Amino acid sequence: MRNNRSSIMGGMTGGIVLIGLALAFLVGGGFNLPIFFIALAFASLFGSMSSGSPRGIYGGIQGAFWMLTLAVFFITGSWVVFLIAAGISAILGTLVRPIMAGLGSMAFFGMKQPQQPQYYQPPQQPQQYYQPPQQPYQPYQEGYQPPAPQPETYQEGGQQHPYPSQPAQQYEQPQAEYPQQMPPQQ
């Protein structure tokens, strides 16, 4: 239902903008911007209604209000319009919570009722996290001391067994042969 409403309102919003743009070009005579801003105000209202949330509708009301303010400014040419609009907008800003509560309680286009906030509940069992083994503290003056090698073990039959020790193998290092004398140069 919500997607259907959203697509219908979205189509209406686009149609309102296009009709407003066409009327702005057809009428002309200095009224093209006010007509266009009035069309944008209605499009803002219809577009916000498609969101289905009180916060979205309140934002659409604010947007429509300022579009209408621009339209009135272009009709009158007076900057006082912006001062009056700023005062009204400040009053609407202080009434955000009551306005949104009223919008949320209305069954406007099948909006959902506002839900109670979900509070954090700690998990019942504390989770055990992996902690790597801690190396004992070595003072800086001692320098780096590599940890003592631990004998490697494997588990078989529920018991730990050390790997058999292997004798250290001595590998021959290749030796480079250097000539004793430099060859004569020509």
Secondary structure as GFF3:
##gff-version 3
##sequence-region A 1 186
A	DSSP	alpha_helix	2	27	.	.	.	ID=ss1
A	DSSP	alpha_helix	32	49	.	.	.	ID=ss2
A	DSSP	alpha_helix	54	76	.	.	.	ID=ss3
A	DSSP	alpha_helix	80	94	.	.	.	ID=ss4
A	DSSP	alpha_helix	96	105	.	.	.	ID=ss5
A	DSSP	three_ten_helix	108	110	.	.	.	ID=ss6
A	DSSP	three_ten_helix	140	142	.	.	.	ID=ss7
A	DSSP	beta_strand	153	156	.	.	.	ID=ss8
A	DSSP	beta_strand	159	162	.	.	.	ID=ss9
###
